[in-house]
């Protein structure tokens, strides 16, 4: 390779996701590129325009806007555009305009697909950016409007979106490809005789088994099809289809009735109904009797979460849906416990605290819960029953996948299984005579939400907490002191301050340095203003009306919360996809320059509102 | 353009020298030259740079050639080539210092005639792009005369001349070094390049050329005639 082309290879190696490719592959790339130059303000691509290359920005910058003019992204050196076109037959999806004079390298579509076919991490980067699964916001809105209960009965037959597209097994690859392109389908059923199914063929087969192998288009489709595909009956539920597809890692599923193919469903059909699968999962949990069986359903939560995030759900939605499933498991275990040990001698309510209480759970959650019992409770008479009940549920949740709370904030602990009057005393003490240490531990109890049982038992207590906390400046000052112990990872020059050394070297802790500070801020403003909501999103919206935080400040914090949360969720989804255990430790380099600068903005919003908080309430106890 | 260049670039002169040309140069002239009335977008260009043992085309010799082709206003990196040329005389010390090309490097390289036989088909029907074209035209012309009995005629875009026109049009005073390739590239927001050899310079000139065209006419509908030297 000549030295000039080496410079291009060096450039690619410095930029994500090209850095994921092996050296030999990168060194071969420059020879396949073209260079083009655009003056600032040039419209490089517009929707539906033919685009047969992936554009890599060498110098300059561009702006991406959707067909309605909505700004989607600003890209700079080393970033790519034209990604959507790579996944929709070379037709651009958005408007791309240069913001500066820009030099771009153009990678031909074929080479792009060769690389995505060969290197999954490389492919994953782009599929996230707008390839395979990205749906339009419109579809998302539609699915939200659906009547969820009515759709619990959706069968596979209801998911079939169009007539089956098929071709006889005598056809050539070329004919099959032409039919797919004409019909705009990503998958073709290969038939044999009148009704028989010989196999299926997908977009991906064309890429991996034809183009990448240099196979002749004149060969029969039978040479590249998948024989005897896994299929599903139209009478099965959509949930079963999703399970079949996720278990077998396939994206197309023929629907067969009495040995005849009647349709085809794809991951996209299911994704359009994605929010439903949580309903199916919850419904299924409600039928199971064994925690081990429930664990199998809860094990799908990471998968559900990835689908939700890739489908464009907000973190608020995702948290809500994921929490629904913990609630379902909790409620089911309580039912089972009552069946086993008998009905409760006095009324009780099972409370969720922490992230479950706030409805903000993610892929990894432990349990935070407690039990509030009617004041008719007598320890000698009823103690054993409730001990049994709490053990049954806490141990069950642990088996299902919600591990024991490391801080012992669980109903299984005697201290947190008490009649309402004892809880009143607890909160009285925390609010009237605050101690920094105990307050820090108890913050999970200021985010309580009833899950199952006699919910009115919580009402009086809740009213008391809200009214006492609102009037107590000392308590508020202690809470502020606590909140300010979580620092935002930004240095003086707005650079990221990363964790050094150890297992999480050079990462940012998005939970403790991003999400938690905002949750803390929202809790203080809510408690100080008598707001009853516990969900962070609802709290911030409610406190806009009060003087302790400016309307703008609350709005900025909402945006920051959504951005940090979604970045954290996307990070976890990436890990899930790679088969790793999800955590909260993000390497900033794994983000695009655009996302990095957004993240810095989000952190500085938090930092500003933390200092505003100190001014508004004072600070004590640190 | 002076009268002399006008004559040298004329159709009449081309017809005259074509008859004298032999070998690869004769085949080169069989392909009609790029049409000056066509749009720049539809024209194919070859950006070329060369390194020599000295400055005078009559005495010095070519030691390396690098080029890349531009189609549809896109630089096609798959077309780029870099070749060393074995001079008839031993390399002087001063030339080695400049190019870092040693006698041992060129010992197995083709001589100038073989190099031209490879290059000329790439130039046929295309327009030459060079930064300060008189050097390239002078050396290639001399070499063609020696090897194939006739001079070289090729429609040429000189990126240095285009830059000079831009600066004059802007009305700003010329700064020292304003016409250097790296300065011009920086002014057009092109990435810095390391000048190592003929190919890197040819690629650098090709990028500058795209920027100069984008500035004149983003769609490239400009006629070729308007940018020839």
Boltz contact constraints between the chains, C-beta under 6 A:
constraints:
  - contact:
      token1: [A, 2]
      token2: [B, 82]
      max_distance: 6.0
  - contact:
      token1: [A, 2]
      token2: [B, 199]
      max_distance: 6.0
  - contact:
      token1: [A, 3]
      token2: [B, 196]
      max_distance: 6.0
  - contact:
      token1: [A, 4]
      token2: [B, 199]
      max_distance: 6.0
  - contact:
      token1: [A, 4]
      token2: [B, 200]
      max_distance: 6.0
  - contact:
      token1: [A, 4]
      token2: [B, 203]
      max_distance: 6.0
  - contact:
      token1: [A, 30]
      token2: [B, 77]
      max_distance: 6.0
  - contact:
      token1: [A, 31]
      token2: [B, 77]
      max_distance: 6.0
  - contact:
      token1: [A, 31]
      token2: [B, 78]
      max_distance: 6.0
  - contact:
      token1: [A, 33]
      token2: [B, 77]
      max_distance: 6.0
  - contact:
      token1: [A, 34]
      token2: [B, 74]
      max_distance: 6.0
  - contact:
      token1: [A, 34]
      token2: [B, 76]
      max_distance: 6.0
  - contact:
      token1: [A, 35]
      token2: [B, 75]
      max_distance: 6.0
  - contact:
      token1: [A, 36]
      token2: [B, 74]
      max_distance: 6.0
  - contact:
      token1: [A, 37]
      token2: [B, 210]
      max_distance: 6.0
  - contact:
      token1: [A, 37]
      token2: [B, 211]
      max_distance: 6.0
  - contact:
      token1: [A, 37]
      token2: [B, 214]
      max_distance: 6.0
  - contact:
      token1: [A, 39]
      token2: [B, 214]
      max_distance: 6.0
  - contact:
      token1: [A, 39]
      token2: [B, 218]
      max_distance: 6.0
  - contact:
      token1: [A, 42]
      token2: [B, 218]
      max_distance: 6.0
  - contact:
      token1: [A, 58]
      token2: [B, 191]
      max_distance: 6.0
  - contact:
      token1: [A, 59]
      token2: [B, 189]
      max_distance: 6.0
  - contact:
      token1: [A, 59]
      token2: [B, 191]
      max_distance: 6.0
  - contact:
      token1: [A, 60]
      token2: [B, 189]
      max_distance: 6.0
  - contact:
      token1: [A, 101]
      token2: [B, 188]
      max_distance: 6.0
  - contact:
      token1: [A, 101]
      token2: [B, 189]
      max_distance: 6.0
  - contact:
      token1: [A, 103]
      token2: [B, 190]
      max_distance: 6.0
